[in-house]
Each structure stands twice: as structure tokens, then as C-alpha cells.
Amino acid sequence: MTEQSEGERLYILGHPVAHSKSPVMYNAVYGACGLPWTYDFADYAELDDARTFLDERQFLSINITTPYKPLAFKAATRKDPSAVLAQGANVLVREDDGLAGYNTDGAGCVRFLELMGVRFEGKRVAVCGTGPTALSIMHACAVAGADSLMLLSRDDQRARRVLEGYIDRFGLLMSTAEGEAPGSNGKRSLREAYEVPTFRFGSYGSAADFIASADIIINATPLGMKPGDPAPFDTKLLSARQVVMDAVYAAGRTKLVEDALAVGCQACNGGGMLIAQAVATARIVSKAQSVDLAMSDADMFNAMADAASFDCLRA
């Protein structure tokens, strides 16, 4: 184990961020592990101030939220495949003289569903959205074993362009050493995730048959963030055999989750995903610092859920 600096600082960068549960979640785990790390808010209303904060690099790691994810992606001097394929970074870790960028949206989404008993092997998965969060989730589902994946948008041509961009980046990655990295913990390698699944695109109207037949449906659009928002597709397509997840969590149950529960689906909002992302981030940061957190993923998840007062969430 490398010698640790006293008083390492970690932050959530964005605006506004005062509502974020991240500080209490991370501080609970790092405190329980006896680490001299403090997690706090970095709330900057102006882009120039946020850029200066990144340039000064007076932090061990930061999580990034709206509106600075594009800025963080550009600031990363080394981009993990998770960030490259999603074209977005929500975690930066100080690394020698640079910043390593990661995207933990997909890993958090999949890990939470796995903790809830959902399995991806051989499954059909529909992902709503075309932004970095949707791409990160689609990729993580492919790595977890899904055999057929559909990227959905209101505009099927937009979905096509975004999916083709993802496939092109994935193909380029296959020509690098990272593309040959083996899988771990029962997951596919990057090459297997590229070669085995079938990737498709569609609109909510043209892909109605796929939505109805999907085993797992994940909404990664902003719909649901505001009260009264509709579901992204016609929820009459849902049936009790399906698992439905909405990445949105701040507004409570979304229209999609309400309708899914009404027909008997296993359904949840994004609160668990938020916590599982934090677990994934803690693993990334501790590995970069050669630190053993000495807690299982489930123990970290539960400690963070308790700290954030997400009483209904237990791994």
C-alpha cells in the first residue's frame, strides 16, 4: 500500500449541487474505512470558475454532474473505455500529472439491478435515450451478458447516428491493448461485448414490438425529472414479466415506474443506481491509491443508503 497524503479532498462538481447526497454517502464509507479523505461540494455557477477548479487539480477525485460533464470529458488526459464509448465522464481521478476520466453510469445501473436479483445473461434490453448516460448503460448491459440491445429515441435517425458512433468507437478500441482486456467477475471481455450482442436502434413508435418483448427496460432520458412528465413510450406495451428501471430518482416515482408497478413489473427509480455508482467510484479511487477499502460492495451500498436516508434501499 502506498503512503497516503493527509487531508485528501474529493468533491462533487456542478451547479446547483447543494441537494446532492454524495458528500454524506462517500464520507460515511471513507470514514468507516479510516481514510483521511473529505468529500465536499464544488458548486460553481460560471463555466470559467469550474474550468479553473479543474485546472488547479487540488483534489484526489471528483464526481461531475450538470452542467459540467462535457467540460470534464475534455479535461481528462486519459479516458477510460467507459468514458470513450459513452462520450462523457462523470468521474475524474488525479493520476500522476493528469486526470483519468471514467463514466460510472452504466456500471452503477447494472450493479444495482444485479444486487436486486436481476440477471442480464441472454436478455433483451431496451435503453431509452441517446446521451452519455444511455450509452454507458447500454454498454454495461452488453458487458453483463445481454444478447440483444435496442437504443431508443423519439427520432430513429438520431438513434441510428448515436449508435453508429458508439459502434465506430468500439471498433477503434478493439485495435488497442485495452480492447483485449479480459472480462472479470463473470462479465464479458470488451471484445466479447463488441462481438457477441446484437445492437439495434429505433424510435418509440417503430420499436414497439421490441419494447413489448424486452426483458429489461431502462429509461435514461430526462423525462421524469419534473412532476407531470410522461413516460418516454406507451406504457400499455408493458407486461408483468419485465424489469423496468428509471434513472431519475429526485422526483420520487415517475410515470414510467408507476405504470410499470401497476401491471406487476419489477420496477424502481434511480436511487439505487446513484448509490451503486458511488460504490463503483469508491472502488476506482481506492484502486488508484492502492487502498483496500475492506468492505464488500453490499456493505458499502448499505452504508451509503443509510447515510443518504434511502431507507427503502438495501442490498
N, C-alpha and C positions, 0 to 999 in steps of 0.2 A: 504493500500500500504506500502510495506517495504521501509525503508530509503535506498536511492541509494548511492553507492560509487561514488565519483567524479572521472572522468577520466577513466572509464571502457574502456578497449581495446578489439576490435574484429578484426579478420583477415581472409584473405583467405590464406591457406597454400598449397603450391605446388611448382613446378618448370617446366617451367617458368610461372610466373603469371602477369608479367607487362602489358599484354594485357587485363587483366580481367576488366570487367565493375563493378565488385562487390563493390569496395570502393565507387564509386560515387553514386551507387544506394542506398546502405544502409545509407550512410551519409546523403543523401537527405531526407530520411524518418525519421531517428533518429533526425536530425537537426530540421525538421519541427515539431516534437513532443516535442522538447525542452529537449531531453535527453543528458546527459553529456557523450555520448559514441562516440568513434572514431574508425572507421573501416579502416584498412590499409593492406598492403601486408606483407606476411611472405614467402619470396622466399628463399628456401634452396635447393641447388643442391645436398647436401650429405644427405644420409639417417640418419646418426648419428646425424647431426645437427637438422634435423626435429624431431627426437626422443627426443632429449634434450629439444627442444622447447615445445613439448607436456608434457614431464615430469615436467617441471617447472611450467606449468599451470598459466602463467602470462597473462591470458586473460579471458574474460567473455564467449566468444564463438568464434568458428572458422568454416569456411567452408573449405572443403578439396577437392582438385582436383588432377589430375595426378601429380606425381605417388604415392601419399601417402594415398589413400583411404584404402588399406589393413592395413597399419600402424594405421590409425585412428580407424578402426574397432577393432583391437586388444587392442588399448589404452582405449576404452570405458569400464568403470567399470559397467555401467548399459546400456543395449542395449534395445532401444525401439523396439516393434514388427516390425516396418518398416525397421529397420536395421537387425534384426534377420532373417526375411523372405527373404530379399534381399542378405544377407551375405555381406553387405557393408554399410559403414557410410560415409556420406558427410557433416555431421554437428556434432560438439561436443559442448556441453554446460557445463560449470563448474557448479557442483552441490555438495554442501557441500564439502566433501573431495575427490570427484571423478569426473568423466566425463560421461555425458549421451550422447549416440550416437543415431543419427537418420539418416534416408535416406529420403530425400525430393524429389527425382527424380519423383516418381510416383505421389505424391500429386501435384507437380508443373505442370506436364504434364496434368493431369486430370483437374486441376483448370483452366489452361489456355484455354483448349478446351471448358470447361463449360462457361467461360466468353465470348467465341466466339459463344455461342449458341448451342454447341454440347451436346447431351444427351446420357447417357450410359445405361439407363434402358432397359433391354431386348435385348441389342445389341450383335452382334457377333464381336469380336475384335481379330485381328491378331497382335502379337508383334514380331518383328524381333530382334533376339539377345538372348544370354544366360548369359550375365553378370549381375552384381547387378542392373544396370540401367533398363535393360529389366525386371527383376523380380520385381523391385519396381513399374514399370509402370503396369505390368500385375496385381499385387496385388491391386493397386489403382483403376484400372478399375473394378475389382471384387467388391470392396467396393462401387464403384459408381453405381453399378447395372447391369453390363454386365452379360449376361446369358451364353455365350459360349466364351471361350478364348483359343487361339492357340499360343503356344510358338514355334517360328520357328528358324531353324538353317540350315547351309549348310549340316550338318550331323544329321540325325534324331535320331541316338542313343545318340549323345551328348544332343540334346534337351530333349530326354527322361530322361537321368540321371539328368539333371538340374531340370526338372520339378518334378521328383520323390523326389529329395532332398527338394524342396520347399514344396511339399505336406507333407512330413515327418515332417519338421519343423513346419508347420502349425498345424498338428495333435498334436504335443507335446505342442504347445502353447494353444491348446484348453483345456488342463488339468490344466492350471493355471488360476489365477484370471483375468489376462489380457484377456484371451480368452473369458471371459464372459462380457467384457465391452460392453455397449450398443452402437448402432450407434448414430450419431448426424447429424444435418443439412440435414436430408433426406437420409443419407448414411446407408448402411448395417452395422450391428454389425460385429465383427470379426467372430463370429460363423456363421452368415448368409453368409458372404463372403466365408467361408470354405465349407458350406453345399449346398448352392443353385447353384452356377455356375458349368458348365462342363468345366474342364481343359483338354486340349489336347496338343499334341506335333507333330511336323512334320518337314520335310525338305522343302525347297522352291520348289522342284520338286514334292514330294509326296503330298504336301498340296495345290496344285494349285487350286483345287475346293474350298477349304476354303478361300483362298486369294481372289478369284473372287467373293465369296458370302459375304465376310466380310463387315460389315457396317463401321468399323473404322480400319485403318491400321497404325501402329506406328513403325517406324524404330529406334531401339535403338542399332544399330551396329556402328562401326567406319566408315563404308562406307559413303562417302560424305564429310569427313573431308579434303580430298585433291582434288584439281581440277582434273577432269577426272575420278574420282571414278564412277563405275557403280552403279545402283540400286541393292539392295540385291536380288531381284527377277525379273521375266519377267514382265515388266510394261504393256505388252499387256493384262494382266489379269484385269487391272483397268477399271472402268466404272464411269460415271458421278455421280452416286448415292452415292459414297463413300467419306468418310473423310480420308485424308492422312496427317500424320504428320511425320516429320523427326526431331529427337532430335538434329541433327547437325545444327549449326547456323553460325559458324565463316566464312565459305566459301561462304555465300550467298545461292542462290538456288541450291540445289543438283539435280542430275539427277532424283531421285525419285520425288521430288517436281515439277520439270519442266515437266516431263511426266504426272504427275497427273493433273496439271493445264491444260495441252494440251487436255486432254479428258474431262475436265469440273468438275473434283473433287474439293471439298473444300480442299485446301492444304496449308500447312505452314511449315516453318522450326522451329528450336528450340529456336529462340529468345524469344518468348513469354513464353515458358517453363522456360527459365532461370530466367525471371523476376518473374513468379509465384512461382518458388522455393524460391526466395528471400523473397517474401511475406510470404510464409509458414514458412521460417526460422525466420523471424522477429516475427511472432506470437509465435513460440516455445520459443524464447529467452525472449520475453516480459512476457509470462506466467510464465516462470521460475523465473523471477524477480518481479512478481506481479505488472507489469506495464500495464496500459491501454494506448495503442497507440493512441486511439481516432481517428482512420482513418479506413474507410472501406477497404476491400480487393481491390475494384476497384480503390479507391483513391490512395492507396499505389502502385498498379500496374502502374497507370498513372504517378505518381511522379517518380517512378524508371525508367520507359520507357523514360520520358523526360530527366532525368539526364544522362541516357546512350545514348541519341540521337537515340533511336529506334523510330523515328518519325512516322513510319507506324503502330505502335502497340498502340492501345487504348482499354481499357476495357469498 
